[in-house]
Amino acid sequence: MNKITVYEKPTCTTCRKTTKLLDEKGVDFEKVNYYIKPFTKNKLKKLLKKMDMKPSELLRKNEKAYKELDFKRSDYTEDEILNFMIENHDLIQRPIIEFGGKAILARPIEKLNELF
């Protein structure tokens, strides 16, 4: 059986709720704090592919870095956005749950049901 990996920021409320729900369901999973163990560009690209998402769809739009980079007025390419996410992890929506060949953005946490 494939192991579930939760890519998270431990101080994030949604991340904490997600791991609590997985614990309550008795699911075996591994937590990865991507602030301590950062995503490589290749890994984030693979996760995006598994989620069938573009980098622009995974952006956290309420972050200071998002506003500073002026995404609303810029025409950044998806690759440029991916590079910004690698440089500044605050731009990445979370938590990301990976299970074998699938991955989801567990936001809201009810999306976890897509894995089961």
HUBEL-V581883 format. One record per pair of residues at least 12 apart in sequence whose ideal C-beta (glycine too) atoms are under 10 Angstrom apart, sorted by the first residue. I is the first residue (numbers start at 1). J is the second residue. D is the distance in Angstrom with one decimal. If there is no record, write none. Layout:
BEGIN
i: {I,I}
j: {J,J}
d: {D,D}
END
This chain:
BEGIN
i: {1,1,1,2,2,2,2,2,3,3,3,3,3,3,3,4,4,4,4,4,4,4,4,4,4,4,4,4,5,5,5,5,5,5,5,5,5,5,5,5,6,6,6,6,6,6,6,6,6,6,6,6,6,6,6,6,6,7,7,7,7,7,7,7,7,7,7,7,7,7,7,7,7,7,7,7,7,8,8,8,8,8,8,8,8,8,8,9,9,9,9,9,9,9,9,9,10,10,10,10,11,11,12,12,12,14,14,14,14,14,14,14,14,15,15,15,15,15,15,15,15,16,16,17,17,17,17,17,18,18,18,18,18,18,18,18,18,18,18,19,19,19,19,19,20,21,21,21,21,21,22,22,22,22,22,25,25,27,27,27,27,29,29,29,30,31,32,32,32,33,34,34,34,34,34,35,35,38,38,38,39,39,39,39,39,39,40,41,41,41,41,41,42,43,43,44,44,44,44,44,44,44,44,45,45,45,45,46,46,47,47,47,47,47,47,47,48,48,48,48,48,48,49,49,50,50,50,50,50,50,50,50,51,51,51,51,51,51,51,52,52,52,53,53,53,53,53,54,54,54,55,55,55,55,55,55,55,55,55,55,55,55,55,56,56,56,56,56,56,56,56,57,57,57,57,58,58,58,58,58,58,58,58,58,58,59,59,59,59,59,59,59,60,60,60,60,60,60,60,60,60,61,61,62,63,63,63,63,63,63,64,64,64,65,65,65,65,65,65,65,66,66,66,66,68,69,69,69,69,71,71,92,93,93,93,94,94,95,95,95,95,97,97,97,97,97,98,99,99,99,99,100,102,102,103}
j: {28,99,100,98,99,100,101,102,27,28,29,30,98,99,100,22,27,28,29,30,31,97,98,99,100,102,112,115,29,30,31,32,47,95,96,97,98,99,100,103,18,19,22,27,29,30,31,32,33,94,95,96,97,98,99,106,112,30,31,32,33,34,37,39,43,44,47,89,92,94,95,96,97,98,103,105,106,31,32,33,34,35,94,95,96,97,106,33,34,35,36,89,90,92,94,95,31,33,35,36,33,35,94,95,107,93,94,95,105,106,107,108,109,31,33,94,95,96,106,107,109,95,109,95,106,108,109,112,31,94,95,96,97,106,107,108,109,111,112,31,95,97,106,109,109,106,109,110,112,113,97,106,109,112,115,112,116,99,112,115,116,97,98,99,98,95,95,96,98,89,89,92,94,95,96,89,90,86,87,89,82,85,86,89,92,96,86,79,82,83,85,86,86,86,98,58,82,83,85,86,89,92,96,78,79,82,86,98,103,92,96,97,98,103,104,105,78,82,85,96,103,105,101,103,96,98,99,100,101,102,103,104,96,97,98,102,103,104,105,102,103,104,93,96,103,104,105,78,81,82,76,77,78,79,80,81,82,83,84,85,86,91,92,71,76,77,78,80,81,82,85,78,81,93,105,81,82,85,91,92,93,94,96,105,107,71,81,84,85,91,92,93,85,88,89,90,91,92,93,94,107,91,93,90,88,89,90,91,92,93,88,90,91,84,85,87,88,89,90,91,84,88,90,91,88,81,84,88,91,84,91,105,105,106,107,106,107,107,109,111,112,109,111,112,114,115,115,112,114,115,116,115,114,115,115}
d: {8.4,9.6,8.7,8.7,5.6,3.6,8.1,8.9,9.8,6.5,6.9,6.0,8.9,7.9,8.6,7.0,6.1,7.1,4.0,7.2,9.8,6.3,7.1,4.9,8.8,10.0,9.5,7.3,6.8,5.0,7.9,5.9,9.6,9.9,8.4,7.3,4.5,7.7,10.0,8.7,6.4,5.9,7.1,9.8,5.6,7.1,5.0,6.9,9.7,9.1,5.4,7.6,5.6,8.1,9.9,7.9,9.9,9.7,8.3,5.1,8.3,5.1,9.0,7.5,9.1,9.4,7.5,9.9,8.4,6.7,6.2,4.2,7.7,7.1,8.8,9.9,9.8,5.9,7.0,6.3,7.2,9.1,5.8,4.4,8.0,9.2,9.3,6.8,7.2,5.9,9.8,7.6,8.5,8.8,5.7,8.0,7.7,5.7,8.4,9.2,9.6,9.2,5.7,7.0,9.9,9.3,6.9,6.4,9.9,7.2,5.9,7.6,6.4,8.5,9.2,5.8,4.5,9.7,8.4,9.7,9.4,9.2,10.0,9.1,8.9,9.1,5.2,9.9,9.7,8.9,5.0,9.9,7.2,4.9,8.8,9.6,5.1,9.3,6.7,6.3,7.9,9.9,9.8,9.8,9.1,8.8,5.9,9.3,6.3,10.0,8.5,9.4,9.5,7.4,9.6,8.5,7.8,9.6,9.0,8.9,8.4,8.2,9.7,8.9,9.4,9.0,9.7,9.2,9.1,9.9,5.8,7.3,7.8,9.5,8.3,5.7,9.0,7.4,9.6,6.5,9.7,7.6,6.4,7.4,7.5,9.1,7.5,9.1,6.4,7.2,8.8,5.2,10.0,9.5,9.6,8.5,6.4,10.0,6.4,6.6,9.9,7.7,9.0,9.9,9.4,6.8,9.9,8.9,8.3,9.6,5.8,9.7,6.4,5.0,9.8,9.3,9.0,7.8,9.5,9.3,8.3,9.9,9.9,8.5,9.2,6.8,9.0,8.9,6.5,5.8,3.7,8.5,7.4,9.4,9.1,8.2,4.8,6.2,6.2,9.7,9.1,9.8,9.2,9.8,9.0,9.6,7.3,5.3,8.0,9.0,9.0,9.1,5.0,7.8,8.6,4.1,4.4,8.9,8.3,6.2,9.8,9.0,9.1,8.1,8.0,9.5,6.2,9.9,5.4,9.2,10.0,9.5,9.6,8.5,8.6,8.6,9.1,7.2,8.3,6.1,5.0,9.2,8.2,6.8,10.0,6.9,6.8,8.5,7.5,5.7,7.8,7.0,9.3,9.9,9.6,6.5,5.6,6.6,5.4,8.0,9.9,9.1,9.1,9.9,8.2,9.9,4.8,6.0,9.4,9.9,9.5,7.5,10.0,7.6,9.6,8.9,4.8,9.4,5.4,5.5,8.9,9.1,8.3,6.2,9.4,9.1,6.3,8.6,8.2,8.7,9.1,9.5,5.5,9.5,6.0,8.2,7.4,7.5,8.5,10.0,9.5,9.7,8.2,6.7,9.0,6.5,9.5,10.0,9.6,5.2,9.2,9.5,8.0,6.7,9.2}
END
